[in-house]
């Protein structure tokens, strides 16, 4: 399936970047919109909104535009304040031109699809974490979160100081921190974003153990195929710059600048880390990260009598530039067989292991 999709990647990216220049016509004026309100028509803000203790703005109709118009929608210093801008089962909605801060999650897209988030600064949106004690109502932990939703465009945004999960996150399966009806997360485009300093850690409320696994951009299990992550600047994030979890398959990472990630994690993080299969990692620059520049994880250990899931194989790692990383520039942890059908070709590097990564 991915091979068929790959041929259309260039056209998809060209179309996406062209969308960033669209002039969107403002809709209705909103002088008195308050916290937690639902809008059902295109709306332009004329003032800041907040502090909001329970969601900021809820999008209640398809095919409308929310123009923040340079203003800020902001939550409270306390946990449990929900999403700054919440799209649930919405389609063809545009959110643009402003700041969303101090919620559990900044912009949250749950279900629906083909929505656009453009030129939004999502900052200081923090879910249950070491510095943000959990409460029963605390959700999310991401600057921009896409949950079981396909065909969305996340373009030219800034996602910084969010956590403890990601600056920008794609999710297909529900969990305690991101509860939603599970469903496909395919064909999303994340392009031209600045994703930096997402470093918040979380603490297990039972054991007290601190987990610092905050990634810049993360694709969680089963996300894909067809997601395109391109032309983003990803720097200074706690764990990995860009992480493709197990079974995040058939996605494309291209032309990203990934640097200085992984210095605040519970373990040293990588620039780009891949656990899935049939992904293409091409023409990225990954430099000065704490551990590896580009790393492919091994197949998971399976219970006796069963086959391991096909993680960390059949990926194509092509034409990337890596240097100055703390351990290795290129690393494939599959050793039996070496590189396990991952194709490493034409990557500039200083250090690499095993020899099959040399290409």
Residue pairs with C-beta under 8 A, 6 or more apart in sequence:
1 225
1 250
2 225
2 226
2 249
2 250
2 278
2 279
2 280
5 225
5 226
5 250
6 252
6 280
9 228
9 252
9 254
9 280
12 189
12 228
13 189
13 191
13 228
13 230
13 231
13 254
16 153
16 155
16 189
16 191
16 228
16 230
17 191
17 192
17 231
19 116
19 118
19 153
19 155
20 118
20 155
20 156
20 192
24 65
24 67
24 94
24 96
25 65
26 42
26 44
26 65
26 67
26 69
27 41
27 42
27 43
27 44
27 64
27 65
27 67
28 41
28 42
28 43
28 44
29 43
29 44
29 46
30 39
30 43
30 44
30 45
30 46
31 46
31 47
33 39
33 43
33 45
33 49
33 57
34 49
35 49
35 50
35 51
35 52
35 53
35 54
35 55
35 56
36 52
36 54
36 55
36 56
36 58
37 57
37 58
38 57
38 58
38 59
38 60
39 57
39 58
39 59
39 60
39 61
39 64
39 66
40 60
40 61
40 64
41 61
41 64
42 64
42 65
42 66
42 67
43 64
43 65
43 66
43 67
44 67
44 69
45 66
45 67
45 68
45 69
45 71
45 73
45 98
46 69
46 71
47 71
48 71
48 72
48 73
48 74
49 56
49 57
49 71
49 72
49 73
49 74
50 56
50 72
50 73
50 74
50 75
50 76
50 102
51 74
51 75
51 76
51 102
52 73
52 74
52 75
52 76
52 81
52 84
52 103
53 75
53 76
53 78
53 80
53 81
54 80
54 81
54 82
55 81
55 82
55 83
55 84
55 86
55 103
56 73
56 74
56 75
56 82
56 83
56 84
56 85
56 86
56 100
56 103
57 66
57 73
57 84
57 85
57 86
58 85
58 86
58 88
59 66
59 85
59 86
59 87
59 88
59 90
59 93
59 95
61 90
62 90
62 91
62 92
62 93
62 112
63 91
63 92
63 93
64 93
64 94
65 93
65 94
65 95
65 96
66 85
66 93
66 94
66 95
66 96
67 96
67 97
67 98
68 95
68 96
68 97
68 98
68 99
68 100
68 120
69 97
69 98
70 97
70 98
71 98
71 99
72 98
72 99
72 100
72 101
73 84
73 85
73 98
73 99
73 100
73 101
74 84
74 99
74 100
74 101
74 102
74 103
75 81
75 82
75 84
75 101
75 102
75 103
75 104
75 125
76 102
77 102
78 135
79 104
79 126
79 127
79 128
79 132
79 133
79 134
79 135
79 137
79 138
80 104
80 135
80 136
80 137
80 138
81 102
81 103
81 104
82 103
82 104
82 105
82 137
82 139
82 140
83 103
83 104
83 105
83 106
83 107
83 108
83 139
83 140
84 100
84 101
84 102
84 103
84 105
84 106
84 107
84 108
84 122
84 125
85 95
85 100
85 106
85 107
85 108
86 108
86 110
87 93
87 95
87 107
87 108
87 109
87 110
87 112
87 115
88 110
88 111
88 112
89 110
89 111
89 112
90 109
90 111
90 112
90 115
91 112
91 113
91 114
91 115
92 114
92 115
93 112
93 115
93 116
94 115
94 116
94 117
94 118
95 107
95 115
95 116
95 117
95 118
95 120
96 116
96 117
96 118
96 119
96 120
97 118
97 119
97 120
98 120
98 121
99 120
99 121
99 122
99 123
100 106
100 107
100 120
100 121
100 122
100 123
100 125
101 121
101 122
101 123
101 124
101 125
102 124
102 125
102 126
103 125
103 140
104 125
104 126
104 127
104 138
104 139
104 140
104 141
105 125
105 127
105 139
105 140
105 141
105 142
105 143
105 145
106 120
106 122
106 123
106 125
106 142
106 143
106 144
106 145
106 159
106 162
107 117
107 120
107 122
107 143
107 144
107 145
108 140
108 142
108 144
108 145
108 147
109 115
109 117
109 144
109 145
109 146
109 147
109 149
109 152
110 147
110 148
110 149
110 180
111 147
111 148
111 149
111 180
111 181
111 183
112 149
113 149
113 150
113 151
113 152
114 150
114 151
114 152
115 149
115 152
115 153
116 152
116 153
116 154
116 155
117 144
117 152
117 153
117 154
117 155
117 157
118 153
118 155
118 156
118 157
119 155
119 156
119 157
120 144
120 157
120 158
121 157
121 158
121 160
122 143
122 144
122 157
122 158
122 159
122 160
122 162
122 167
123 143
123 158
123 159
123 160
123 161
123 162
124 161
124 162
125 140
125 141
125 142
125 143
125 162
126 132
126 141
126 161
126 162
126 163
126 164
126 200
127 138
127 139
127 140
127 141
127 142
127 163
127 164
127 165
127 177
127 202
128 134
128 135
128 138
128 141
128 164
128 177
128 202
129 141
129 163
129 164
129 200
129 201
129 202
129 203
130 164
130 200
130 201
130 202
130 203
130 210
131 200
131 201
132 138
132 200
134 205
139 177
139 178
139 179
140 165
140 177
140 178
141 162
141 163
141 164
141 165
141 166
141 177
141 178
141 200
141 202
142 162
142 163
142 165
142 166
142 167
142 168
142 169
143 159
143 160
143 162
143 166
143 167
143 168
143 195
143 198
144 154
144 157
144 159
144 167
144 168
144 169
145 166
145 168
145 169
145 171
145 178
146 152
146 154
146 168
146 169
146 170
146 171
146 185
146 188
147 171
147 174
147 178
147 180
147 185
148 171
148 172
148 174
148 180
148 181
148 182
148 183
148 184
148 185
149 183
149 185
149 188
150 184
150 185
150 186
150 187
150 188
151 186
151 187
151 188
152 188
152 189
153 188
153 189
153 191
154 168
154 188
154 189
154 190
154 191
154 193
155 189
155 191
155 192
155 193
156 191
156 192
156 193
157 168
157 193
157 194
158 193
158 194
158 195
158 196
159 167
159 168
159 193
159 194
159 195
159 196
159 198
159 216
160 167
160 194
160 195
160 196
160 197
160 198
161 197
161 198
161 199
161 200
162 198
162 200
162 214
163 198
163 199
163 200
163 201
163 202
163 214
163 238
164 200
164 201
164 202
164 211
164 212
164 213
164 214
165 177
165 178
165 213
165 214
165 215
165 218
166 198
166 214
166 215
166 216
166 217
166 218
167 193
167 195
167 196
167 198
167 215
167 216
167 217
167 234
167 237
168 190
168 193
168 195
168 216
168 217
168 218
169 178
169 215
169 217
169 218
169 219
169 220
170 185
170 188
170 190
170 218
170 219
170 220
170 223
170 227
171 178
171 180
171 185
171 220
171 223
172 182
172 183
172 184
172 185
172 220
172 221
172 222
172 223
173 182
173 220
173 221
173 222
174 180
174 181
174 182
185 222
185 223
185 224
185 227
186 223
186 224
186 225
186 226
186 227
187 226
187 227
188 226
188 227
188 228
189 227
189 228
189 230
190 217
190 227
190 228
190 229
190 230
190 232
191 228
191 229
191 230
191 231
191 232
192 230
192 231
192 232
193 232
193 233
194 232
194 233
195 216
195 217
195 232
195 233
195 234
195 235
195 237
196 216
196 233
196 234
196 235
196 236
196 237
197 235
197 236
197 237
198 214
198 215
198 216
198 237
198 238
199 212
199 214
199 236
199 237
199 238
199 264
200 214
200 238
201 210
201 211
201 212
201 214
201 238
201 264
201 266
202 210
202 211
202 212
202 213
203 209
203 210
203 211
204 210
204 211
210 266
211 266
212 238
212 239
212 264
212 265
212 266
213 238
213 239
213 265
213 266
214 237
214 238
214 239
214 264
214 265
215 237
215 238
215 239
215 240
215 241
215 242
215 243
215 269
216 234
216 235
216 237
216 240
216 241
216 242
216 258
216 261
217 229
217 232
217 234
217 241
217 242
217 243
218 240
218 242
218 243
218 245
219 227
219 229
219 243
219 244
219 245
219 248
219 251
219 276
220 245
220 248
221 245
221 246
221 247
221 248
222 247
222 248
222 249
223 244
223 245
223 248
223 251
224 248
224 249
224 250
224 251
224 276
224 279
225 249
225 250
225 251
225 278
226 250
226 251
227 251
227 252
228 251
228 252
228 254
229 242
229 251
229 252
229 253
229 254
229 256
230 252
230 253
230 254
230 255
230 256
231 254
231 255
231 256
232 242
232 256
232 257
233 256
233 257
234 241
234 242
234 256
234 257
234 258
234 259
234 261
235 241
235 257
235 258
235 259
235 260
235 261
236 260
236 261
236 263
237 261
237 262
237 264
237 269
238 261
238 262
238 263
238 264
238 265
238 269
239 261
239 262
239 264
239 265
239 266
239 267
239 269
240 261
240 262
240 265
240 269
240 270
240 271
240 272
240 273
241 256
241 258
241 259
241 261
241 262
241 269
241 270
241 271
241 272
241 286
241 289
242 253
242 256
242 258
242 271
242 272
242 273
243 270
243 272
243 273
243 275
244 251
244 253
244 273
244 274
244 275
244 276
244 279
245 275
245 276
246 275
246 276
246 297
246 300
246 309
246 311
247 275
247 276
247 309
247 311
248 275
248 276
248 279
249 276
249 277
249 278
249 279
250 276
250 278
250 279
251 276
251 279
251 280
252 279
252 280
252 282
253 272
253 279
253 280
253 281
253 282
253 284
254 280
254 281
254 282
254 283
254 284
255 282
255 283
255 284
256 272
256 284
256 285
257 284
257 285
258 271
258 272
258 284
258 285
258 286
258 287
258 289
259 271
259 285
259 286
259 287
259 288
259 289
260 287
260 288
260 289
261 269
261 270
261 271
261 289
261 290
262 268
262 269
262 270
262 271
262 289
262 290
262 291
262 326
263 269
263 290
265 290
267 291
268 290
268 291
268 326
268 327
269 289
269 290
269 291
270 289
270 290
270 291
270 292
270 293
270 294
270 295
270 325
271 286
271 287
271 289
271 292
271 293
271 294
271 322
271 325
272 281
272 284
272 286
272 293
272 294
272 295
273 292
273 294
273 295
273 296
273 297
274 281
274 294
274 295
274 296
274 297
274 312
274 315
275 296
275 297
275 311
275 312
276 311
276 312
276 315
277 310
277 311
277 312
277 313
277 314
277 315
278 314
278 315
279 315
279 316
280 315
280 316
280 318
281 294
281 315
281 316
281 317
281 318
281 320
282 316
282 317
282 318
282 319
282 320
283 318
283 319
283 320
284 294
284 320
284 321
285 320
285 321
285 322
286 293
286 294
286 320
286 321
286 322
286 325
286 329
287 293
287 321
287 322
287 323
287 324
287 325
288 323
288 324
288 325
289 325
289 326
290 325
290 326
291 325
291 326
291 327
291 328
292 325
292 326
292 327
292 328
292 329
292 330
292 331
293 320
293 322
293 323
293 325
293 328
293 329
293 330
293 349
294 317
294 320
294 322
294 329
294 330
294 331
294 347
295 328
295 331
295 332
295 333
296 312
296 315
296 317
296 331
296 332
296 333
296 334
296 339
296 342
297 311
297 312
297 333
298 311
298 312
298 333
298 334
298 335
298 340
299 308
299 309
299 310
299 311
299 312
299 313
299 334
299 340
300 308
300 309
300 311
301 308
302 308
302 309
312 332
312 333
312 334
312 340
312 342
313 334
313 340
313 341
313 342
314 341
314 342
315 342
315 343
316 342
316 343
316 345
317 330
317 342
317 343
317 344
317 345
317 347
317 357
318 343
318 344
318 345
318 346
318 347
319 345
319 346
319 347
320 347
320 348
321 347
321 348
322 329
322 330
322 347
322 348
322 349
322 350
323 329
323 348
323 349
323 350
324 350
325 351
327 351
328 351
328 352
328 353
329 347
329 349
329 350
329 351
329 352
330 344
330 347
330 349
330 351
330 352
330 353
330 357
330 358
331 352
331 353
331 357
332 338
332 339
332 340
332 342
332 344
332 353
332 354
332 356
332 357
334 340
334 342
335 354
338 354
338 355
338 356
339 354
339 356
339 357
342 356
343 359
344 356
344 357
344 358
344 359
345 359
346 359
347 357
347 359
352 358
